Amino acid sequence: MDLSPAVATALSLAIGYLFGSIPFGLLITRRAGTADLRSIGSGNIGATNVLRTGRKGLAAATLVGDMLKGTAAVLLARYLLGDDAAIAAGLGAFLGHILPVWLKFKGGKGVATYIGVLLGLWWPAALIFCAVWLAIAAITRYSSLAALIASAVIPPLLLWLQYLPLATLFAVLSAILWFKHRANIRRLMDGSEGKIGAKT
């Protein structure tokens, strides 16, 4: 498409937002006939809260859906409008997930969509994120801590590799992700954060 940079950026943000705002967790659990996801646990629509329904398959499906909507937004924007547009779409997808207009701007915390955007923009970084997450989760059994540390690793890594536009994007996304996890951070600090596999 032959569009001005401003129009291409705005269109890409919109594409990303629409993809990112698809509430896979809510749609999947409704289809499965479980209770309203927003009335369970944290009330978030992400895979971690879906897991609290006791349905691991639904949680896995939500994780994949929330990842791939970020990847799809990035790849579509890149195909239609180029690399700069793909970065804007990644931002839009992340914001769409955490602030979906359909759910009164009450969405998830963004970890899966963060990974999906990484996958679409530079897939080796997505593998690094997952490797760090798995290592920290295995050592500490804190899912939230694993996500926080993995997201803190990505921006300086991209900066070191001189991928400045990507480093800037993921610095912003990581800051938002940390803000969304502020309650988890408080619980980690006072020792009340739930561990992976712990009975609730």
C-alpha positions in Angstrom: 0.0 0.0 0.0 1.2 3.5 -0.9 0.4 5.4 2.3 2.0 8.2 4.2 4.1 7.1 7.3 1.5 8.6 9.7 -1.4 6.9 8.1 0.5 3.6 7.9 1.4 3.8 11.5 -2.2 4.6 12.6 -3.6 1.8 10.4 -1.1 -0.7 11.8 -1.9 0.3 15.4 -5.6 -0.3 14.6 -4.9 -3.7 13.0 -2.8 -4.7 16.0 -5.4 -3.5 18.5 -8.2 -5.4 16.8 -6.2 -8.6 16.8 -4.9 -8.1 20.3 -8.4 -7.4 21.7 -9.7 -10.8 20.8 -10.4 -12.3 24.3 -9.4 -15.9 23.6 -9.6 -16.9 27.3 -13.1 -15.6 27.7 -14.3 -17.1 24.4 -12.7 -20.5 24.9 -14.0 -20.9 28.5 -17.5 -19.8 27.5 -17.4 -22.3 24.7 -16.4 -25.0 27.2 -19.2 -24.1 29.5 -17.1 -23.0 32.5 -18.0 -20.1 34.8 -17.4 -16.5 33.6 -13.6 -16.2 33.6 -13.9 -12.7 35.1 -15.5 -14.1 38.2 -12.6 -16.6 38.9 -9.3 -15.9 40.6 -7.7 -12.6 39.5 -10.6 -11.9 37.0 -8.0 -11.6 34.2 -8.7 -13.2 30.8 -5.2 -14.7 30.3 -4.0 -18.3 30.4 -2.9 -18.2 34.0 -6.4 -17.4 35.2 -7.9 -19.9 32.8 -5.7 -22.5 34.6 -7.6 -21.7 37.8 -10.7 -23.4 36.2 -8.8 -26.6 36.5 -8.9 -27.1 32.7 -5.2 -27.3 31.6 -6.3 -27.8 27.9 -8.3 -24.6 27.9 -5.4 -22.8 29.5 -3.0 -24.1 26.8 -5.4 -23.1 24.1 -5.7 -19.6 25.6 -1.9 -19.3 25.8 -1.6 -20.2 22.1 -4.4 -17.9 21.0 -3.1 -15.0 22.9 0.4 -15.5 21.5 -0.6 -16.0 17.9 -2.9 -13.0 17.8 0.2 -10.9 18.4 2.2 -12.8 15.8 -0.6 -12.5 13.3 -1.0 -8.8 13.7 2.7 -8.2 13.2 3.0 -10.4 10.2 -0.1 -8.9 8.5 1.1 -5.4 9.1 4.6 -6.2 7.7 3.1 -7.9 4.6 0.8 -4.9 3.9 2.8 -2.0 5.1 6.4 -2.9 5.9 8.7 -3.3 8.9 7.9 0.0 10.7 4.2 -0.8 10.5 4.9 -4.2 12.0 6.4 -2.6 15.1 3.3 -0.3 15.4 1.1 -3.4 15.1 3.0 -5.1 17.8 2.3 -2.2 20.2 -1.3 -2.2 19.1 -1.7 -5.9 19.7 -0.2 -5.7 23.2 -2.5 -2.7 24.1 -5.5 -4.5 22.7 -4.9 -7.5 24.9 -4.5 -5.6 28.2 -7.1 -2.9 27.3 -9.8 -4.6 25.1 -12.7 -2.2 24.3 -15.1 -5.1 24.2 -14.5 -5.8 27.9 -14.5 -2.2 29.2 -10.7 -2.1 28.9 -10.2 -4.9 31.4 -7.9 -7.5 29.8 -5.0 -9.7 30.7 -1.4 -8.9 31.8 0.1 -9.4 28.4 2.8 -12.0 28.8 1.6 -14.4 26.0 0.9 -11.5 23.6 4.4 -10.1 24.4 5.9 -13.4 23.4 3.7 -13.5 20.2 4.8 -10.0 19.2 8.4 -11.0 19.8 7.9 -14.1 17.7 6.6 -12.1 14.8 9.2 -9.4 14.9 12.4 -11.4 15.7 11.8 -15.0 16.6 15.1 -15.8 18.3 14.2 -13.3 21.0 11.0 -15.2 21.7 13.0 -18.3 22.2 15.3 -16.5 24.6 12.3 -15.1 26.5 10.9 -18.6 26.9 14.2 -20.1 27.9 14.7 -17.5 30.6 11.0 -18.0 31.7 11.5 -21.8 32.0 14.8 -21.5 33.9 13.4 -19.0 36.5 10.1 -20.9 36.8 12.0 -24.1 37.4 14.2 -22.6 40.0 11.6 -20.5 41.9 8.2 -21.9 40.9 7.0 -18.4 40.5 5.3 -17.8 37.1 5.1 -14.1 37.7 8.7 -13.7 38.6 9.8 -15.7 35.6 7.8 -13.4 33.3 9.1 -10.2 35.0 12.8 -11.3 34.7 12.3 -12.6 31.1 10.7 -9.3 30.0 13.6 -7.4 31.7 16.2 -9.3 29.7 14.7 -8.6 26.3 15.1 -4.8 25.8 18.8 -4.7 26.8 19.5 -7.8 24.7 17.9 -6.1 21.6 19.8 -2.9 22.4 23.1 -4.8 22.6 22.3 -6.4 19.2 21.7 -2.9 17.9 18.0 -3.5 17.1 17.1 0.0 18.3 13.5 0.2 17.1 12.7 -3.2 18.6 14.6 -2.4 21.8 12.5 0.8 22.2 9.2 -1.1 21.6 10.0 -3.8 24.1 11.3 -1.4 26.7 7.8 0.2 26.5 6.0 -3.2 26.5 8.1 -4.5 29.4 7.4 -1.3 31.5 3.7 -1.8 30.9 3.9 -5.5 31.7 5.7 -4.7 35.0 3.0 -2.2 35.8 0.3 -4.8 35.2 2.1 -7.2 37.5 2.4 -4.6 40.4 0.1 -6.7 42.7 2.3 -9.8 41.9 5.4 -7.8 42.8 3.9 -6.8 46.1 3.0 -10.5 46.9 6.5 -11.6 45.8 8.0 -9.1 48.2 5.9 -10.2 51.1 6.1 -13.9 50.3 2.4 -14.5 49.6 2.7 -15.0 45.8 1.3 -18.4 44.7 3.8 -20.9 43.3 3.3 -23.1 40.2 1.6 -26.3 41.2 0.6 -25.1 44.6 -2.9 -26.0 45.9 -5.2 -23.0 46.1 
